[in-house]
Amino acid sequence: MKKPEKQTDELRAEYKREDFGVMVRGKYAKRCKEASNIVVLDPDVQQAFPNTQTVNDALRGLLGLARAVKLKTPRTRHS
């Protein structure tokens, strides 16, 4: 097995560190978290819904059922 060449942590001569401005760790972490929609399924649920399509189909069916039941129930009056 060939050993990887040792990398140096130096910028090329044409680049200067001050050209890059202030670097902040995690600068976009909050924006990324707000923009993402990741849901972690429990193992038993994952077995029943192995991919995105099956999860979306099941949830759409549940939404349709919820809407149908809501339409058929009488409205309650608030005094």
Backbone hydrogen bonds in HBPLUS format (Angstrom, degrees):
<---DONOR---> <-ACCEPTOR-->    atom                        ^
c    i                          cat <-CA-CA->   ^        H-A-AA   ^      H-
h    n   atom  resd res      DA  || num        DHA   H-A  angle D-A-AA Bond
n    s   type  num  typ     dist DA aas  dist angle  dist       angle   num
A0015-TYR N   A0012-ARG O   3.08 MM   3  5.51 156.7  2.14 113.0 120.2     1
A0019-ASP N   A0016-LYS O   2.99 MM   3  5.49 156.3  2.05 115.2 122.8     2
A0020-PHE N   A0017-ARG O   3.14 MM   3  5.85 165.3  2.16 121.8 125.9     3
A0029-ALA N   A0026-GLY O   3.17 MM   3  5.03 165.3  2.19 105.9 110.4     4
A0032-CYS N   A0028-TYR O   2.98 MM   4  6.13 159.5  2.03 154.1 160.2     5
A0033-LYS N   A0029-ALA O   2.95 MM   4  6.13 156.4  2.00 148.4 154.9     6
A0034-GLU N   A0030-LYS O   2.98 MM   4  6.23 156.6  2.04 150.4 156.3     7
A0035-ALA N   A0031-ARG O   3.02 MM   4  6.15 146.1  2.14 143.5 152.5     8
A0036-SER N   A0032-CYS O   3.02 MM   4  6.08 131.5  2.26 143.6 154.6     9
A0045-VAL N   A0042-ASP O   3.04 MM   3  5.38 122.3  2.39 108.8 123.1    10
A0046-GLN N   A0042-ASP O   2.89 MM   4  6.09 156.3  1.95 158.3 166.2    11
A0047-GLN N   A0043-PRO O   3.12 MM   4  6.36 144.0  2.25 143.7 151.3    12
A0048-ALA N   A0045-VAL O   3.10 MM   3  5.21 121.1  2.46  97.4 111.8    13
A0049-PHE N   A0045-VAL O   2.96 MM   4  6.19 145.1  2.08 149.6 160.1    14
A0055-VAL N   A0051-ASN O   3.28 MM   4  6.57 158.6  2.33 151.7 157.8    15
A0056-ASN N   A0052-THR O   2.91 MM   4  6.13 170.6  1.92 160.7 163.1    16
A0057-ASP N   A0053-GLN O   2.90 MM   4  6.06 162.1  1.93 151.3 156.5    17
A0058-ALA N   A0054-THR O   3.04 MM   4  6.10 162.0  2.07 142.3 147.2    18
A0059-LEU N   A0055-VAL O   2.96 MM   4  6.18 162.5  1.99 153.4 158.3    19
A0060-ARG N   A0056-ASN O   2.88 MM   4  6.03 156.2  1.94 149.2 156.0    20
A0061-GLY N   A0057-ASP O   2.97 MM   4  6.16 154.2  2.03 145.3 152.5    21
A0062-LEU N   A0058-ALA O   2.96 MM   4  6.22 153.5  2.03 145.5 152.8    22
A0063-LEU N   A0059-LEU O   2.88 MM   4  6.13 155.6  1.94 146.8 153.4    23
A0064-GLY N   A0060-ARG O   2.92 MM   4  6.14 157.2  1.97 147.1 153.2    24
A0065-LEU N   A0061-GLY O   2.97 MM   4  6.19 156.9  2.02 147.0 153.1    25
A0066-ALA N   A0062-LEU O   2.89 MM   4  6.10 159.3  1.93 148.9 154.7    26
A0067-ARG N   A0063-LEU O   2.92 MM   4  6.14 156.4  1.98 148.7 154.8    27
A0068-ALA N   A0064-GLY O   2.97 MM   4  6.15 156.9  2.02 146.1 152.6    28
A0069-VAL N   A0065-LEU O   2.96 MM   4  6.16 162.0  1.99 153.3 157.5    29
A0070-LYS N   A0066-ALA O   2.97 MM   4  6.05 155.8  2.03 143.0 150.2    30
A0071-LEU N   A0067-ARG O   3.00 MM   4  6.17 151.1  2.08 146.4 153.2    31
A0072-LYS N   A0068-ALA O   3.33 MM   4  6.51 142.4  2.48 139.2 147.8    32
